[in-house]
């Protein structure tokens, strides 16, 4: 009798485990996810934003997701030369806004594994400003704008290690065209103010970049 009870208990546990595993952990219609990049080894893991960008996904269906990546960068440095009242302040500013809009097609996997492929549209703008300001109010300011436009194709996989929590890998290739506009210079010397365009400083570039990484993410 004891053996029968133990066998029945083992069968119940095994059936419950199988039933639990058969429940899919993967996103359903309306699911929103976000994630960060994982860098370093297992014993020295660090987290960072994906290329400096926030990333979100919204699933229109279980096998179709929209994705949004937003990166904002602002850097500013100041140096001071001389002493008052003849001090000059040199300021360098560099700013960028990058946007990625994409779509993912997910394929059949397991209750925990989701593989996918997709594409992103890449749009970006940026600006560099070099500013030299004297304490008497005179200045020499140079400003130059830039823009990026391109697309990327990628494939990846998510593995749900727990409910609403996943580890993922993604790799792909991007094609981006960058344009640098003519610089604009403003000079103030006493009561004289001069605004000029620096022709010939503009340019363009087309770059191909292979990317990849490990991510950790969660569902809302």
Secondary structure, DSSP 8 states (H G I E B T S, - for coil): -HHHHHHHHHHHHHHHHHHHHHS--S--TT-EEEEEEEES-TTS-EEE-BTTEEEEEEEEETTEEEEEEEEEEEEEEEEEES-TTS-EEEEEEEEEEEEEEEEEEEE---SSEEEEEEEEEEEEEEEEEEEEEETTS-EEEEEEEEEEEEEEEEEEEEEEEETTEEEEEEEEEEEEEEEE--EEEEEEETTEEEEEEETT--EEEEEEEEEEEEEEEEE-
